[in-house]
């Protein structure tokens, strides 16, 4: 599946420097801190609630997936810039072939 980026490199870089993006980053980092707190409480919860090993492992996997999703969102603008750069390189190669 090919990702299409409609924004220009300048638009993405301008957005990276914006107050709105700073707000989004701050909120996403807050989510990650919350996931860390939730992860830190798993052992105590397992003891008090008598959770099964499978439940604990599923919860850990769920938290890991959430953290990876947040990390991807935090890097998304860089991913977009890389897609644009790759596309530019492909166009250069195709024009010299």
N, C-alpha and C positions, 0 to 999 in steps of 0.2 A: 504494500500500500504506500503510495507516494504522498508525501505531505506537501501541500501547496502553501507557500507564504506569499501573501499579497502585499504586505507592507514592504517598504524599502529599507535598506540598511540604515539610512539616516533616521527614518521614523522609529525603528526599533531602538537605536542607540539613544535617541531623544527620550523615548518612553522609559528606558533603563535609568535615565537621570531624573525622572519626574518624581514629584511628591506622591502621586498616586501609586507608582510602582513601589516606592519606599513603604507606603502604608500596606500594600499587599504583602511584601516581604516580611514586614513586622508581624502581620497577622499569621502568615504561614509558619513563621518561626515560633510563634506562640502556640500554634497547634502542635508542633513537634515537641515543645516542652511539656505540653499536656499529655502527649503520648508517652513521653519518658516517665512522667509521674504515674501514669496508668500502669506502665510496664513494671515500675518499681514496686507497685502494690500487689502484683500478681501472686507472689509467694505468700504474703500474709493472707490474701483472699483465699488462696488454695487451702491454707490451714484452717481458717475459720469456717469456710463454706464446704469443706471436704470435697473439693473439685477433683475430677479424674485427671489423670495424666494427659489424656486426649484433649480435654477441655483446656487445660493450661497450654498445651502445645498449639492448639488452634488459636487461642487468644494471642500467643506470642507471634504466630504467623500473621494474624490479622494486623497487629501493631506494626510488624515489619513491613507489611504491604502498604499501610498508611504512610509510614515514614518515607518509603521509596517514592510514593506518589507525590508527597510534598516536595521531596528533593527534586523530582522531575519538574514540578511546577516552578520551583525556584530557579532552575536552570533553563527553563523554556525559551527565554529570550536569547540565550547563547546558542541553544539548539537551532532556533530560527536563523540566527546570523550564520551559523555553520551551513545550514541548508542553502542559504543564498550564496555563500562562498563556493560551495560544491557545485551549485548550478552554474555559477560564473565560470568555474574551472572547466566544467563539462562543455559549455558553449565555446570556450577557447579551443579545447581539444577538437571538437567537432568542426570548427572553422578551419583548422590546420590540416585536417584529414583529407 
